[in-house]
Amino acid sequence: MERFRVSVERTTFPQVGTMTVSLGVTQMVRGIFIATLLDYADQALYHSKHNGRNQTTFFEDLLEQGLVKTEEITLGDI
């Protein structure tokens, strides 16, 4: 994902010039409901956006640093 981010940053797009991208990433783990994984990736994305943009943030790194918490979403919660 970091290589993708750097590639976007280095590309000149015909209609807009240069642009950047912020990414939130989480590890897919068997047995964790997809809505939970999307929530984890979303938390990482918003961390990227609120902490300088143009970066890749991994949910697991944030969890290790105590900056986010896990809250599993179950089927009945949707």
Contacts in CASP RR format, 6 or more apart in sequence:
PFRMAT RR
TARGET T0000
AUTHOR 0000-0000-0000
METHOD contacts of the structure
MODEL  1
MERFRVSVERTTFPQVGTMTVSLGVTQMVRGIFIATLLDYADQALYHSKH
NGRNQTTFFEDLLEQGLVKTEEITLGDI
1 23 0 8 1.000
1 24 0 8 1.000
1 25 0 8 1.000
1 56 0 8 1.000
2 56 0 8 1.000
4 21 0 8 1.000
4 23 0 8 1.000
5 20 0 8 1.000
5 21 0 8 1.000
5 23 0 8 1.000
5 54 0 8 1.000
5 55 0 8 1.000
5 56 0 8 1.000
8 19 0 8 1.000
8 20 0 8 1.000
8 21 0 8 1.000
9 18 0 8 1.000
9 19 0 8 1.000
9 20 0 8 1.000
9 21 0 8 1.000
9 54 0 8 1.000
11 18 0 8 1.000
12 18 0 8 1.000
13 19 0 8 1.000
20 53 0 8 1.000
20 54 0 8 1.000
21 54 0 8 1.000
22 45 0 8 1.000
22 48 0 8 1.000
22 49 0 8 1.000
22 53 0 8 1.000
22 54 0 8 1.000
22 55 0 8 1.000
22 56 0 8 1.000
22 57 0 8 1.000
23 44 0 8 1.000
23 45 0 8 1.000
23 48 0 8 1.000
23 55 0 8 1.000
23 56 0 8 1.000
23 57 0 8 1.000
24 41 0 8 1.000
24 42 0 8 1.000
24 44 0 8 1.000
24 45 0 8 1.000
24 47 0 8 1.000
24 48 0 8 1.000
24 56 0 8 1.000
24 57 0 8 1.000
24 58 0 8 1.000
24 59 0 8 1.000
25 41 0 8 1.000
25 44 0 8 1.000
25 56 0 8 1.000
25 57 0 8 1.000
25 58 0 8 1.000
25 59 0 8 1.000
26 37 0 8 1.000
26 40 0 8 1.000
26 41 0 8 1.000
26 44 0 8 1.000
26 58 0 8 1.000
26 59 0 8 1.000
26 60 0 8 1.000
27 59 0 8 1.000
27 60 0 8 1.000
28 37 0 8 1.000
29 37 0 8 1.000
32 72 0 8 1.000
33 72 0 8 1.000
33 73 0 8 1.000
33 74 0 8 1.000
33 75 0 8 1.000
35 73 0 8 1.000
35 77 0 8 1.000
35 78 0 8 1.000
36 70 0 8 1.000
36 71 0 8 1.000
36 72 0 8 1.000
36 73 0 8 1.000
39 71 0 8 1.000
39 73 0 8 1.000
40 59 0 8 1.000
40 68 0 8 1.000
40 70 0 8 1.000
41 59 0 8 1.000
43 59 0 8 1.000
43 62 0 8 1.000
43 68 0 8 1.000
44 57 0 8 1.000
44 58 0 8 1.000
44 59 0 8 1.000
44 62 0 8 1.000
44 68 0 8 1.000
45 57 0 8 1.000
47 57 0 8 1.000
47 62 0 8 1.000
47 67 0 8 1.000
47 68 0 8 1.000
48 55 0 8 1.000
48 56 0 8 1.000
48 57 0 8 1.000
51 57 0 8 1.000
59 68 0 8 1.000
62 68 0 8 1.000
63 69 0 8 1.000
63 70 0 8 1.000
END
